[in-house]
Amino acid sequence: MPVSTGSVRIAPAPRYPGDALSNARRTLYVVLLGALTALGPFTIDLYLPAFPVVQHDFQTTAAMVQLTLTGTMIGFGLGQLIVGPLSDKVGRRVPLLIVTGLHVAASVVACIAPTLLMLGGARVVMGIGAAAGGVVAMAMVRDLFGGRRLVVMLSRLSLVSGVAPVAAPLIGSALLLVMPWRGIFLVLAAYGLVMLVCSLFVLPETLVRDARGAAAGTLTLGQRYASVFRDRVFVGVLIIGAMAFSGLFSYLSSSSFLFQDGYGFTPQQFGLLFAANSVGVVGGVQIAARLANRYGPQWVLAWSTAALVASSIAIIVTDQLHLGMWGTIIPLFFFMTACGFTFPCGQALALDRHGAAAGTAASLLGAANSVVAGLVSPIVGVIAAGSGITATTMAMVMVGCALVAVLALWALVRPRTVPMMGE
């Protein structure tokens, strides 16, 4: 509210730096930070449709080609753990520029790699290089915004990070129609180069010098990690986010076998299914921001995690009742929508509590998602060994992830103990 002084009305100083930004500047930052966030999922998933061609060209096994994906996930997780704390110490832009430049160089190496071993090594470095985007983007948003506006801004980033893993394989398939598989890495190099230029000339340093100096002067790397891990709410949200993403990734890693081999989908029909589920994620993310502003993100998580459990159990029930593909598709859509509700609310709760260590907190959120999903998603194949992937085997993993998320919410986050976020 404006303050009246005699006949002069003086508006209060903005509580957060981003509050003073014009709508146009705020929109520009959202677009650029969203594109930075998407660099990671696109680096991981864009070349998935090329696996059979890569296997043929290198005369190797499918398992060896899949190891290049594992290497990318490991690099992505490790890169986040490095970049996040570093950005708290030296500022956001320098780590972002260095590591994004590393991504561009590694993408070029992957394009010309003469052996699968070199390709795998380049993919690890690409994962490290792509890590900066999501971590620094979330940290920058926390530097600029707080309270309820933080929820809204993070929902925009979650919109990108939720849709990008689903859209990337579709775009990769389209690229393979017009270029060889090596061209995909040139596309990723060009993407990284655009982000590098935008980061250099458009994005400002958002970590103010006072905060940067305090973080650098009083906390070591270990102390910074310890400070966030001592917060039970952060730990609970970390587990919830990792479990929701693992459930999502279990679907992504097994859906091509389930719907194309099991239900007889054509590649085009499979693409439409991906698009429909993207609508669920988008809708969930955008509605979550409005509900979180009114009821609090902790209570949105209470409903969304329950929906994760209910929808994943419904997939098993409908499959056992032999209700066919629609019995799988409909509850799967609700599961994806619940993921859309979960991601931005968890990030908002975690980052709002750790503004001085936003880079460290963001790095842990991202690394947990990547590493845990990489470990959990292959369980679907283990369960289905010898019998093939079915809706039940896929949903069994999804149910397990959802139940752990619910347990973390009520045992660690404890919604009733979390205060409402301010303006």
N, C-alpha and C positions, 0 to 999 in steps of 0.2 A: 504494500500500500504506500502511496506517496506521502511524504511528511510535509505538513503545512507550516511555514515560518512566516507569520504576517500574511502578506499578500503573495508570497512566493511559495510555490509548491516544489519541493526538492525530492526527486526520486531516490530511493535508497541505493547504495552501491550494490552491484551484482554480487550475489553470494559465491558464485562459481564463475570462472573466466568465460566459459561458453555461453553464459546467460547474456553477455554483452554482444555476442555475434549477431550479425544480420541473418535473416532467414536464408538468403542466397548463399552466404558464406557457410552457414551451418549445413545446408544441403550439399554443397561442394565437398565439405569434409566427410559427410556420410558416404557419398559416392566413392571418394578415394579410399577411405578406410575400409569400406565394404569390399572394394576391389582388392585391397591388400589382404583382407581376410580370406578371400576366395582363392588367392594364389596357392595356399597350402592344399586344399581339397583338389584343385585342378592339377597340381603337380603329382598328387598321389593317384588320382583316378582317371586322368585324361587318356592314358595309354592302355587302360585295361582291355579295351576291345582288340588291341593289337597283339595280345599274348600269343594266339596261335601262329601269327605270322612271324613274330620274334622267335618262337620255338623252331619253326621251320628254317628260318634263315641261319640260325646258329647251330642247327642240328643237335638240339639238346632236349631235355625232358621238360614237361610242364612244371614239375616241382622246382627245377632250377630257375625257370623264368619267374615263378611266383616268389622266389627268394629276392628278386630285385624289388618287388613290392614291399616285402618285409624290411629290406634295407632302407627303403624310403621312409617307412613308418618309424623305424628306429632313429634315423637321422632327424626326422621331424620332431620326435619327442625330445631328443637330446638337445637339439637346437633351441627349443623353447626354454629349456632349463638354463641354458647359457645366456640367451638374449634377454630374457625377462629381468633377472637380477642386474645384468650389466646396464640395461636401460634405466634402472632405478639409480644407478651410481653416476653414469656419465651423461644421461639425457637420452631422449628417444631417437633423435634423428641419426646420430652417428652409428649406433648398432644397426639401425634399419638400412642405412645406405650401404654399409660394408657387407652385410649378410645378403641383401638383395642382389648386390653385384656378384657375390659368390654364386648365387642361384643362376644368374645369366650365364656365367662362365661354365658352370657344370652342365647346363642344358646344352650348350654347344658341344661339349665333350661327349655327352650322351648321344648326340646326333651323329657324330663321326666315329663312335666307339667301334673298333674292329673285332673285339671279343666280348663275350657275355660278362666276363670278369670286370672289364673296364666299364661296361655299361652299368653293372651293379655298383661299382665304386662311385661312378658319377651320380647314380640315383641316391646314394647315401648323402652325398654333398648337396644335391638338389633339395633333399629333405631338410637338411640343416639350413640351407639358404631360404627356403620357403617359410621356415618357422617364424621369422621376424614379423611377417605380415600380420598374422592373427594376434600375436602377443602384443606388439607395439600398438596395433589398432585399438585393442581393448584398453591398454594403459593410457593412450592418448584420450580416449573418451572419458576415462575416469579423471584424468587431469583437468578436463574441461568442464565436466558436468558432475552433479551429485543429486541425491534425493530422487524424486519422481522422474525428473527429466533424464536421469541416468538410465532408468528402466526403459524409457522410450528410445533413447539412442542405442542402447545395447540390443533392443529388439530389432533395430534395423540391421545391425551386424549379424545377429542370429538368423535373420531372414536369409542372408547371403550364405552363412556357414552351414545352415540347414539344407538349403537347396543345392548348393554347389556340388556336394558329393553325389547327389542324384543326377544332376544335369551333366556332370563332366563325362561319364561314359557315353552319353548320347551324343555329345559334341565330338568326342573322340571317334565314334563310329562314322559321323558325317565327314570328319576330316580324312578318314581312311578311304573315302570314296574319291577324293581329289588329290591325294598325296600318299607316298609310302610312309611306313610307320616312323621312319627317322624324321620326317617332316613335323611330326607332333612335337618333337623336342625343340625344333626351331620356333614353332608357335609359342611354346612355353618360354623360350628365351626372349622372344619379342614381348610377350606379356610382362616378364620380369623387367625388361628394359623400360617399358612404358611406366611401370611402377617406380622404377629408380629415378626417372626424370621427374615424375610428379612429386616424389618425396623430396627431391633436391630443390625444386623451384616453387612448389605450392604449399606443401605441409610445413607448418612452423614447428619450432621446438615448444612443446607444451609443458614440460616439467620445469617449473620455475627454479631459478638458481638457488634460492633459499632451501627449498625442499630437497633439491639435488645434493646440496652441500651437507644437509643434515643426515640424509641417508648414507652418503659416502663417509662422513666423518665419524658416525657413531655405531654403524652396524657393519659387521662382516657378512660375507655371503651366507655362512652357516647361521648367523644370528638372524638374518633376514628371513631365511626359510623357517627357522624355529619360531619366529614371531607370528607367522601365519598358521603354522601347524598347532600352536597352542590355542587357537581359536576353534572351539568345537563346532561352531556354526559353519565356519569355512570348511573344516574337514567333512562335515556332513554334506554340504553343497558339492564339494569336490567328488564325493562318492556318488551322489545323485546324478551329477552331470556325466560322469564316466559310465555309469550303468545305463543311462538313457542313450548315450551315444553308442555303447556296445550293443544294445538291443537294435538300434538303427543299423549298425554296421553288420550285425548278424543277418539281417534282412538283405542288405546290399550284397553281401558275399555269397548268399545262397539263392537269391531270387532267380537268377538266370537259369540255374538248374531246375528249380521248382516249376517255374512258369513255362519255360520253353520245352524242357524234357518231360515234366510231369503233366502240364495242362495243354501242351501243344501250341503255345503261343508262337507266332511269327516274330522276327525281330521288330517289325513295325508295331505290332500289338504290345510287345514288351515295352517299347518306348512310350506308348500311350499310357501304360500302367505307371511308369516312372513319372510321367508328367502329372497324372492324377494325384499321385501321392505327394508330389511337390506342392500341389495346391493345398493339401492338408497341412503341410509344414508351414507354408506361408500364412495360411489363415490362423493357425495356432499362434504363431509368433506375433502377429499383429493384434489379435484379440487379447493375448496375454498382457501386452503393455497397458491396455485400457483397464483390464481387471486388476492388475497389480497396483496401479495408481489409486484404485478405489479401495481394494481390500488388503493390499500388501502382498508382495511376491511370495512370502512364506505360505500364505493360504492358497494361492494359485498352485503352488507346488503340492500342497496337500491333495487337491483335486486331480492334478495332472498325473501324479505318481499312482494314485488309485486307478485312474483311467488306463495307465500303462499295464497294470496287473489285469484289469478286467478284459481289455481288448486282446491281450496275448493269450489269456485263458480261453477266450471265445474262439480264437483260431483253432486251438486244439479240439475243443468241443465240436465245432462245426465240421472239422476234418474227420473226427471219429464217427460223426453221424453221416458221413459221406454226402455232404451238401454241395460238393463240387467247388469250382473255382470262385464262385460268388460268395460262398461261405468263408473263403479265405480273404478275398479282396476287401470285403466290407469291414470286418474288424481290423484288418491291416491298415486301412485308411485311418481309422480312429486311433490306432497306435501311433502312426506318423503324426497325426494332429496333436496328440498328447506330447510327443517329443517337441513339437513346435512351442507348446505352452511352457515346457520345462526349461529349455536352454536359456532364454533371456532372463527368466526369474532367478535361476541359480546364479548366473553371472552377476546380476545386479546385487544380490545379497552378499556375494563374496567380495566384490570390488568396492562396494560402498563402505565396507568395514575396514578396508586397507588402502586408503587413498595414498599414503606415503610409500607404500610398497606395491603399487598397482602392477608394475611390471613383473615382480616376483609372483604375485597372486595370479595374474593372467597366464604366466608361463606354466604354473602348476596345473591350472585348469585345462589348458590345451594339451600339455604333456600327458596328463592322466587320461584324457579322452583318447589320444592316439595310442598310447602304450596298452591300456586296458582293452580297448577295442581290438587291437592287433592280437592280443592273447586270447580274448574270449571268442571272437568270431569263428576261428577254426574248430571250436568245439562242436559246431553244427555238423561238420564233416566227420568228426570222430564218432558222434552219436549215430550218424547215418551210415557208417562204414558197412559195406556189404549189402545194404538194402536200398540205398539211394536216398536223396534228400526229399522229404515230404513236408507238408505244412506243419505237421506235428513236431518233427525233429527241429525245424526252424524255430517254432514257437516255444519249444521247451527251453531253449536258451533265452529267448525273450522274456519268458515268465520269470526265470531265475534272476535276470538282470533287474526286472521291475520289482521283484520282492526285496532285493537288496536295497534298491532306491527307497522303498517305503520304510524299511527298517532304519536306514540312515536318517531319514526325515524325522521320525518320531523319537529315535534314541539319541540323536546328536543335535540336529537343528532345533527340535522342540518348538514348533511354531508359536505356541502360547508365550514363550519367553523372549521372542524376537520383537523389538519395538517397531512400530510403523515407521516407514521412511518419510522424511520431511520433504518439503518442496525443493 
